[in-house]
Amino acid sequence: MVSGSIQNLDTARVRLDEAESMTTIVASCRYMQSDSVVARVIAGETLIVPVRGGVGDLASIYSLNELGSFLWRQLQPAKTCEELVSLVLDEYEVTPETAEQDVRTFLDKITDAGLVREMAA
């Protein structure tokens, strides 16, 4: 998942041994892009740079794949996990189970990385 200083937040299936270490996504929480990041699309790829002390942390650049980029754009304004699953089902030809697993994986990873804010519903 990590390539050099660029950390790729892909939404591939989570192996069972990784699932235990992931954050719990609460159905009633809303998720929104953090104010302490800068995101840009460069050559079709979404790059996210955390900002610490007013300066971009170039040692922690996150790269999102196509689905991750789609979900990232949806987090302005805040959305619940269920709302994101519904949007994925509208946009992609996947099963509800696949959409939910992919959204939960995405939210787990970006929450762990501190790229989103969790807000009570």
Long-range contacts (C-beta under 8 A, 24 or more apart in sequence): 5-58, 5-59, 5-60, 5-61, 6-47, 6-61, 6-62, 6-63, 7-60, 7-61, 7-62, 7-63, 7-113, 8-62, 8-63, 8-64, 8-65, 9-62, 9-63, 9-64, 9-65, 9-68, 9-106, 9-109, 9-110, 9-113, 10-64, 10-65, 10-68, 11-65, 11-67, 11-68, 11-71, 11-102, 11-103, 11-105, 11-106, 12-105, 13-101, 13-105, 14-101, 14-105, 14-108, 22-105, 22-108, 22-109, 22-112, 23-107, 23-108, 23-111, 23-112, 25-81, 25-104, 25-107, 25-108, 25-111, 26-118, 27-80, 27-81, 27-82, 28-80, 28-120, 28-121, 29-80, 29-81, 29-118, 29-119, 29-120, 29-121, 30-78, 30-79, 30-80, 30-118, 30-119, 30-120, 30-121, 31-75, 31-78, 31-79, 31-80, 31-81, 31-84, 31-107, 31-111, 31-116, 31-117, 31-118, 31-119, 32-75, 32-76, 32-77, 32-78, 32-79, 32-116, 32-117, 32-119, 33-72, 33-75, 33-76, 33-115, 33-116, 33-117, 34-114, 34-115, 34-116, 34-117, 35-117, 36-114, 37-115, 39-72, 41-69, 45-69, 46-72, 48-72, 48-115, 50-113, 50-114, 50-115, 60-113, 62-110, 62-113, 62-115, 67-92, 67-102, 67-106, 68-106, 71-103, 71-106, 72-110, 75-116, 78-117, 78-119, 80-121, 81-107
